[in-house]
Amino acid sequence: MPKLYDASNDQLLGHVSQADIDLLVAQMEEESSKDQDYYVDNDTFLRLTDAGASATLLDAIKMALDLGGEADIRWEAD
């Protein structure tokens, strides 16, 4: 099961499904095909919500968002 991390401090945010990762990849801009880290903000969170992201993925991202509503997250395959 893939893991989602806060890229700023390597804190594990949670385990997510492959479907969550597929949705995240589809919704985010990648710099390369091997890109596994993303900048997220409140607008990104809302976009993922509208795209049907699971509660598990949304809860993990919510943990990473700082007071300014921004975070860098990354995922790793298990």
N, C-alpha and C positions, 0 to 999 in steps of 0.2 A: 504494500500500500504506500503510495507516495507521501512524502512529508513536506509540510510547508513551514518555512522559517522566516523570521524577521532578519533581513540581511544586514541590518545595522549592528546587531549584537549576537547573531546566530542562535537566538532563542527559538526553540521548537514551538510552533504555533498549533500544530496538530497534524494528525494523519487525515488525508483526504483521499477520495476515490480517483481512479483513473479518469472517470467521466468528469470530475471536478477539474482535473488538470487539462483535459481536452477543451473544456469550456473556457478556462482561463487563457490558454494558448490562443484559442479562436478569437477571444475578445481583446487581447492585448497586442501591442505593437512589439515585434521582435526585431532585434538588430541582426540576428543570424539564426540559422536553423538549430543551433545548439544553445540558444539563449534560454536561460531558466530563471532569470531574475527580472522583476518588474517594479516599476514605480506605480503606486496606487494612491488615490486620494478619495475624498468623499464622492466625487462625480463617478469615479471608476467603480466604487462600491455600488452606487445606484444603478450603473450600467450593468453590472454583473447580476444584481437583483432582478432587473428587468429581463435579463437573458435567461433567467431560470436557475441561477446558481443555488446549490444546496445550502441548507442551514449550516452544515458543517463547514463548508468553504467560507461562507459569509462570517460566521463566528470567528474563524481563524484570522481572517483579514481584519475584522473589527479589533481584535487583540493587538494588531500591529500598528493600527492608525494612532498617531500621536495626537497631542492636544490640538495641533494645527491641522489635523485631518489628513496627514501624509505619511507614507511609509514606503520602504523598499522591501519587497518580499522575494523569496526564491523557493524553488521546490527541488527536491531530490527524489529520484526513483528509489524504491526500497530494495 
